[in-house]
Amino acid sequence: MDPIIAALRFQPLLPLWLLAGLGLLAAVAIVPALLRRASGAVLRAVAFLVLLVWLAGPRLVQETRQGLPDIGLLLVDRTGSMQIGDRAALAEQARMKLEQAAARLPGLELRTVGLPEAGSAGTPLIGAITRALADIPRRRLAGIVAITDGQAHDVPADGAAPWGSAPLHVLIPAKGEETDRRLRVVEAPSFGLVGHRVDLRYVVEDLGVAHPAGAVRVTIRQDGQPPQVASVPIGRVQTIPVPIARAGPTAVELQVETLPGEVSTLNNRAVVEINGVRDRLRVLLVSGEPHPGERTWRRLLKADPAVDLVHFTILRPPEKDDLTPLNELALIAFPVSELFQIKIRQFDLIILDRFQNRGILPPAYLRNIAEYVRNGGALLMSAGPEFASITSLASTPLGEVLPAVPPDIDEATVEGPFRPLVSAAGTRHPVTANLPGWQANGPPRWGEWYRRIEVGDARGEVVMQTGDGRPLLILDRVGKGRVALLLSDQIWLWSRGHEGGGPQAELLRRLAHWLMKEPELEENALSARVQDGKLLIRRRSLADGPPAAVTVTDPDGAPTRLTLTRGAPGEEDAVLAATRPGVWQVTDGSQTVFAAVGAANPKEFEDLRATATKLAPLVASSGGSVHWLDPAGAPDLRLVEPDAANAGAGWIGLRRNHDHLVTGVASQTLLPPWLALPLLLGFMLAAWRREGR
């Protein structure tokens, strides 16, 4: 049955200011008479009092009230740091105990909300509380209980509770304040230039230790190289140089020794991935006699902002020398010595476009080009009729690094229409695989060429050919370098749109980047990268056989054997869950690659201690308390009055607010007119008679 509450209320018949004025006049009239003890003064005072009370309109109001339950909020932290040790189990036990205790308390509604992993935002504990309170009336809020490790990353700087005066009780699933050692990366560049070094800065910190000091050992690993061990002081930023030896990702792993008694070693390791990029690529383009396709090469290379092009066209061969003095020549003398002897190693790629041996380059310089290739350089030769002549470079020292030469000079140049085709090996090679316009089940959608050079047996890989299977584009590796030989000088027809044109820009771009050893164009390569918590493995191969198997070694050294799955031509793939941070190693027996996995949430794991220090200001300002769950478990739950203590030894209190709804109202006048008028007249008559005696 709903309780009935009675209260005295007034409903004045006159404005308050007028009622107060009448009271003042009555006092002025009565007080002197009372002081003189005049006869009938008391009766007149009572008569005036009856009049004023009647004008004040006293009423007895009775309310029928329905009590509303108080609402408590129970927030359970389920972020990544709460999965360490027994924290999750202790938190779950505390949640169950509190919910059962709340169910036994009449007039209390306990709402439980979870705080899931928040990605790179860390633990937004206060934000989660604020969102949960959005549909709870503040006058019914009894208090907040947060089961958390205390690692909140959005605590207000002023320490003021944004929800008002309701108490905040923090239950921490630990025995007490903990210690933790972390290795924190202060500065790590995302990329570095190949052939240069970048600086990686880090610091080792001991958290929860009163006076951290001394030195610790840090192990540094880079792409599977032998580890380096350094002794570094605690709390001081260290700098290590990281050499970038190749294009593509370089994985660096740092690991510090364990602090005795620390809560976890998860943040004792840091992984950084630095992407190696090349500086502006220096390309030397040497063209022979002018021909219609010469500008194709120049336009392609000039269109790439990453290419620094040096282009020379031989307009004045030696046999046309007329002994004109050099200071009268309008042409620039070809800097043979500077290019092919002094600065040849500064170029990433040399392109010889229909260049022939007419005495411009002595054999020693041609030998320099061959040595440049063997030592890691790149050579692209576009051959025309000059390659099948007595001035062919195939008969010079440069011919030693070319993948093919004409067997018969007189019959090497073949005239007639043909359509370039991608060979079987070319469908698997990244330079020619899936070229725009290529169709596996039909003729390619690109135009014809009309001249090619016949060669003998070819080394390397024939990736493009004619309809009758003759080589057209040959790729080869020589020593540490690479060579590409294009046996036609008519690729320019595609750039002019002849018969619909063709993918000359894409083909030449891929060709140049393969020659300069860009990782994404390696034809026999193993790669691994981490995306969305998964290790993506891809193996490219020109060999046509059963899918290969790879061995994956996780950061803790545990191997896993995987059989790859055949995908596109020349590609095999596999996917493996990779949630453990560190460097993962993948090998197929001949190639080994590495992939770096950082912590899924670096901010969440940068401090793994269970601590009350971060939430202490909020607890103090709200009048709440802090309790440790190990080993006592969750404290008892009570309802307390607003002016009572909110917590004690082994218990926490949620505040009673006594909020209610009024379901009915009954009002009764205490001095109705029919009663007030006789009383007023009676007391006035009595006073008159008393004074008349």
N, C-alpha and C positions, 0 to 999 in steps of 0.2 A: 504494500500500500504506500502510495506516495506521501511524504510528510507534508504537514500544513504549518506554515510559518506565519505568526501574527505580528503586526507592526503598527505603531501609532504614526499616522501621517496627518498633515494639515493641508487644507484646501481653502485658503483665505477668500472671504467674500469681497475684500477690498484690496487694493494694491498694498504691498508691504510698506511702502513709504508712508502711505496715509494711515495704515494701521499703527505704525510706529509713532506717528504724530499724535494720534489719539491717546496712545499709551502715555506719551510724554505729558500731554495736557492733563490727563487723569492724575498722574503723579504730582504735577504742580498743584492741583486742587486738593489732593488728599493728604500729601505728606505734611504740610503745615498743621492741618487739623489733627493728624496723628501725633505730631510733636507736642501740641497743646493739650493732648488727651481730651479733645472735644467730644461731647456726647454724640453718639451716632456715627463717628468717623470710621469706625471699623466696618459698620454695616454698609456705609457708602463705598468704602474700598472694595468690599466683597461684591457690591452691585456693579461697580466699574469692571472688576475682574471677570464677572460673568459675561458682561457685554463684550469685553475684548476676546475672551475665549470663544464666544459664539461667533464673532466676526472672523477669528482665525480658522474656523471650520475644522475642528479635530475629527478624525475618522479612524476607525479601526479596520485595517486592511489585512486580510488573510490570503496568503498565496499557497497554492498547491504546487510543489516543486518536484521535478524529476531529476535526480542526480545523474551527472555524466561521468563516465569513467575517465580517470587520468590516463595519459598515453606516454609510454616510455619507448625510446628508440634504442634498439640493439643493433650495432653495426659490427659486422664480422669482416675483417680484412683478409682477402684471399689473393693478394698480389704475390709476385714471385718470391719476395724475401720471406714470406710466411710459409714457404714450402721447405725451409731449411730445418733440419733436425726434426724434433717432435712438435714444432710449433703448430702445424695444422691439426694434429691429433688433440693437443691440449686445447686449442681454440674450439674445436668441435665439441669436446666434452663440456667446456664452459658454456657454450651456447645451449646445449641440451639442458643443463642444470638450471640455467637462468629462465629458460622458457617454461620448464616444469614449475619452478618457484612462482613465476608470474601468474601461471594458470590457477594457483591456489590462493592468490591474493584478490579478494573482491574489490571491485572498483578500479582495477588496473588492466589496461590493454597494452601489451608489449608487441611492438612491430619490429620484425627482424629484416634487415637488408644486408646484402653482401656487397663488398667492394672488389670487383674483378680486376684483373691485370689491365693497366691503363697505358700500355705501350711506353713511349719515351717520356711520358709525363711523370713517371715515378708513381708515388702513392698520393693521390689527391684526396686525403682523408676528410679535410674540412669541407671541400667541395661536395663530397658524397653526403656528408651530414646535412649540408644546406639544402641539397636537392631533396633528400628524404623528408625534411621538415616542411617542404613547400605545401603539403596538404594536411599538416597537423596544426590546429589552432594553438597559438602560443599560450593562451590562458589554460590550456589542458595539458601542456607539455610538462611531464613529471621529471624528466631527466634523460640523459644520454649515457649509454654504456657502450664503449668501443673496445672490442677484442682485437688488439693489434700489437705488432712488435715495436711500435713507437716511432717508426720511420715514416713520418708524414712530411711531404714536400710542399705543402701549401699553408703552413701555419702563419697566421697574420703576424706582421712584424711587431705590432703593439701588444700582442698577447691577449687582446680582448676577444671574448666569445661572441661571435656574430649572432647567436640565437638568444641572447639575453641572460637571465639569471639562473636558468635551469642547470643543475649540476652535471658535470662531465666526469664519469668514472672510467678510468683506463685500466683494462685487464691485459697484462703482458704475459705471453706464454714462455716464460723463462724463470730462472731462479733469482736473477738480479742483473745488475749492469754487466754487460759483456765487453770483451775486447776483440779487436779485429785488425788485421794487417791488410792493407790494400796497395796495389800498384796502379797508380793513376797516370794516364797519358795526358800531359799538359799541352803538347802541341805535336800534331802529326800532319804533314802535308798529304793532300789527296793524290798528288801526282808529282813526278820528277822527270827530268830530262835524261834520256838514255846516255850513258857515258859520264854522268855527273853523280854527285852525292847530295843527299838531302839530310837535314838534321831532324832527329826525333828526340823530343824532350819528355821526360817522365820523372815521377817522384814516388818514393816509397813512404807511406805514412802508417803509423801505429795509432789506432783510434781506441779510446777508452783506457789508455795507459797514462799514468800520472806524469811521468817525465820521460818521454821517448828519446832514446839516444843510442849511439853505437852505429855499427855498420852491418849490413846484411848482404848476402850473395844473390845476384840477379843473373839468370841464365837467358842469353839472347840467341834466338835461332832465326835464320833467314833462308827460306826456300830449301829446307832440307840440308843446308850446309852444316858442317861440324859446329856444335854450340860453343858460344863464348861465355865465360863466367867472369863477372865483374863484382867487386866489393864496393858498395855505395853507402854513404851515410844516410840515416833515416831523416826524412823531412827536408832534404835538399834536392833541388831540381837537377837532374842529370841530362846531358846531351850526348847522343851517340850518332855518328855518321852512318848513313845507310847508302851503299852504292847501288845505283840503278844500272844493272848490266844489260837489260833487254827490255823490249817493248812488252806491254801487257802488265798484269798485276804481279806485284812482289809482296809476299806475305812475310811479316816480321812478327815474331812471338816473343814476349817478355814474361818471365816467370820469376817470382821472388820466393825465397825459402819461407817455411811456415813459422808463424809466431806461436810458441807454446801456449796452449789454452785458448787460442782464438776460435771464434764461433764457426768459421767456415773458410775454406781456401778458394772459394769460387772467384773472389776478386783479387787473388794473388797472381792472376795471369791476365795479360792484356794482349790483344791481337790487333795489328794494324795492317791494312792492305794499301799499298802505294802503287798507283798505276803509272807504269813507265811509258812515256811518250817521247817521240823524237822531236828534236828541234826542227827548224825549217830544213826540209830535205834539199840538198844541193844536187842538182841534175845538170850534167853536161850533155848537150845535144849538138852533135856535129853532123851537118848535112852535106852530101856531095853536091853534084850539079843540081841546080834548081829543077823541081819537077812538081806536078800538080798536087802531090800529097804532102809536100813539105810543111805546109801551114797546119795540117791536121795535128801533127805532133806538137807544134808550138802552141796552138790554141788550147790543146788539152792540158799541157803543163802550166801554161800561164793562168788557166782558169782555176787552178788549185792554189789557194792562198798559203798552203803549207809547203809549197815547192819554190825553191830559189833556183831559177833557170839561168844557165849560161849557154847561149846558142851561137854557133858559128856556122856559116854557110861558105863552102869553098867556091867562090866565084872566079878565082884566078888561079888555075892550076899551074904548075911549074913550066909546062911546055909552052905556055902563053906569055912567058916573061919576055918583055921587050926592053929590059934594062932601064926602065924609067926610074929616076931617083925616088927613094922612099918618101922624101918630103914633098913630092909632087903627086903622090898617089892619093886618090880619094877613098880607097879601100883601106881597111885595117889589116895589117899584116897578121897572119895566123900565128898566135903565140904558142908554137909547138912545144918548146922547151918548158915554158911555164906551166902548161896544162898537163902534159904527159910525163913530166919528170919531177917537177917541184911540187905541184899542188894536186897531183892525181889522187892521193889518198884522202883529200878533203871532200871528194864527191861521193855521194851515196849511190848514184846511178850514172852510167855512161850509155848514151844512145847513139849508135852509128846508123844514120839513115841514108841508105844508098851511097855509102862511102866506099871508095875504091883506092887501091894502092897505086898512086901515081907519083910516088916519090915525096909526097908531102910529109909522111911520117916515116922516118928511118926505121929499120928493123929493131933497133934498140928500144925505140919508143913503143912499137907494137908489142915487143916483149914485156915492156912495163905494164901495158894494159892486161896482158895475159897473167902476169904476176899479181896485179891488182885484183883480178877475179879470184885467183887461187887463195889469196889472203883474206877473202871475205867481201870483195866488191861485187857489183852487179853490172851486167852488160846486156843490152838489148840491141839486136841488129835487125833492121828491116832491109831485106835483100831484094834487089831488082836485077836487071840484066847485067849490071856490073859484077855481080857475084859469080856470074858464069862467063867471065872473060879472063884474059891473061893478067889483068890488074886486080883480080879477086883477092880479097883478104884471106880467103881459105888457103892460099899458097904462101902465106906469111907466118911468122911465129904466132900470130893471133889465132891461126887455124887450129892450134893445139887445144884450145879451150872451146871451140865451136862444136855443137852436138852433131853436125852433119856438114858435108862438103859435096859439091857437084862431082859426079863420077866422070862426066864427059863434058868438057866445056862447050863443044860445038852443038850438043843437043840438050843442054841443061835448061835453056829458056823455052817454056812451053806456052804458046799463045792459044787462046780459045776460051769460050765462056764456061764457067763452072760455078757451082754454088758452094761456098765454104760450109763444111759440116763439123759438128762436134764428134770426136771419136768416142769409142767405148770408154777409154781411160779418161777422156775429157768430161764425160758426164759425171765422173766421180771427183774430178779435180776442182777445187774451189775457184780457180781462175776462169773456167769455162762452164761450170755447172749452172744450169738454169739461167743461161743468158737470155735477156729479153728477145722474144721472137722465136726461140728454139722450141721445137715440138718433137717429143719422143716418138710419136706415131705418125709423123708426116713430115713433109719438107719444111725447113725453117722459113719464117716469114721475114726474110731479108734478101737483099739484091745479090746479083752475080758479080764475080770478078772475071778478068779476062787475061791475066798473066800470072804465071807462077814459075818457080825455079825447081827443077828436078834435082834431088840429092840421092846419095847412096844410103847405106845403112845409117840409122840415126841412133845416137845415145839418148838417154833420158826418156821423157814421156812425150809422145805425140798426142796433143790434146785437140788439135783441129786438123782436118784432112780434106782431101777432095772426094768427089763421089766414087772414084775408083780406088780409094784407100791410100793415096800418096800423101806424104807429110806436108802440112801447111804451117803449123805452129808447133815448135819443139821447145820444151822446157828441160833444163838440165842443171845439175849441181856439179860444180867443179871445185874440188878442195873445200874451202870454207865459203866460196862464193856461188853465184848463180848466173846462168846464161839463158836468154830466150832468143830464138831465131825464128823470125817471121819470113816465110819464103814467098812473099808477094809484096809488091809495092803499091797495091791498089785498094788498100783499106780505106783510102780517101773517098772512094766511090760511095761508101756508106754515109760518110759525113755530108756528101752533096745530095743525098736523097735518091740516088739512082735505084730504080725499081723498088722504091719504098725505103731505101736506106738500110741501116742495120745498127747494131749496138756497139759501134766503134768506140764511143766514149767510155762505156762501162767496161768493155774488154780491155782497152788500153789502161784504164785506171787500175783494174785488178792486176793486170800484168805488171805494171810498175810497182804496185805495192807488194806483190809476191816477190819480185826481184829484191826489194828492199826489206824482205823478211818480216812483213807485218804478220802478227800471230793469227789473225782471223783468216788468213789465206794460206796457211800451211796445209799441204795436202796429206801428210802423214803426221798427225798431231793428236795429242791427248790433252783435253782441257777439263777443268773442273771449276765450278763457281757455286756460291751459296745464294739462294734466293728464297725468301719466305720460310726459313727453317728447313730447307731441303738442299741437299748436295746434288747438283746437276752435272752429270758426267757425259762428255761427248768425245768420241774417238773417230777421227777421219783416217781413211786408208784407201789407197788405190787398189789394194789386193781384193779379189773377189773370192771370199771364202766364208766359212761359218762365222757367226758372231764371236768376237773375242771375249775373254774374261779379264777382269781387273781385280786388283786387291786394294781395298780401302782401309787405311789405318787411321783410327780416330785419335784425338789429341792425347788420350791416355795410353796409346800404343796397342789397342786391341784391333786385330785385323778382321776384315770381312771380305769374303770372296763373292763377286757379283758377275753374272753373265750379262753382257750387253744385249740390247734389243736392236734389230736392224730397223733403220728409219729411212731417210732419203738415200739415194745412191751415194755410196762412199761414207755414210754416217751411221754410227751406232751409239745408242744412248742408254743411260740408266739414271734412276733417281733413288736417293737414299735420304732418310730423315737425318738431319744434322743439327741437333739442338745443343750439343755440348760445345761450349766455346773453346777456341784454340785453333791450331793448324791441322787440317786434314790432308793426308797424303794419298794419292791415287797413282797406281803403277800398273802397266800392262806387261811388265817384264823387260821392256826395252826403253820405255819412256816413263818419267815420273813427274807429276805436277802436284801443286799444293794449292789449297784454298783456305782462306781465313774465315773463321766464324767468331765474330765478337759476341759479347753478352747480348741476349735478346733485348734486354732493357738496361743499358749501362747506368742510368740514373737510379734505377731500383736496386742495383747491386753494388753501387759505389760505397755504401755503408751497410754492412750486414748485421750490425749489433742489434740486440734487443735493448732498448733504452727508454727511460722516462724523461730524459732531458729536453727533448724537442717539444713535447706536449705539456711540460710542467707549467708554463705560464697560463695556458688555457685552463688547466685543472685548478690552479690557484685562483684565477679570476672568477671562475664559476662556482667555487666552493665544493669541488668534487674531490676525487681521491685516486690513488694509484695502487694497484694490487698485482702481485706476481703469482702466476698460476701454478708454478712448479715449486714444491710438490703439493700444496694445499688444495689446488683446484679453485673453482669459482667461489667467491664469497657468498654469504646468504643475502637474500633480497628482501628489503622491507619498504613499507610506506611510512613516511615521516611527515610531520606537520611543517609548514613553511618556516617557522621560527626555530625548529629543532636542528640538531646536527645531521649532516647528510651522509656520514660514513663513520665507521668505527672499526675496531679490530675484528676482522673476519666477516664484516657485513657492509653492504652499501645500501643507501636509501634513495628512493624516488619520492619526490615531493607530492603531497596531497594538495590539490588546487581547489577542491570543493566547488567545481563548476557545475552548473545546473541549467535546466530549462524550466520556465514557469508554465505549467499546464492549466492553471485556473486561478482567478482572482475574485475575492468577495470583499465588499467594502460596506461599512456601516457607520453612520454619523453618530458621534458620541453626545453631541449637544444639539438636538433638533430644535427648530424654532418653537414648537409647541411646548417644549420644556424650558428653553432659554427665556422666553418672554415672562412666564409666571415667576421664575426665579428672580429675574431682573426687577419686576414690579414688586415682588414680595420684599426683597431686600431694601428697595427704595422706600416702600411704605413703612417698613420697620424702622428705618433710619429717621424718617420724618416724625414718627410718633415718639421715638426716643428723644429727639431734639426738642419736641414740643412739651415735654414734661417739665 
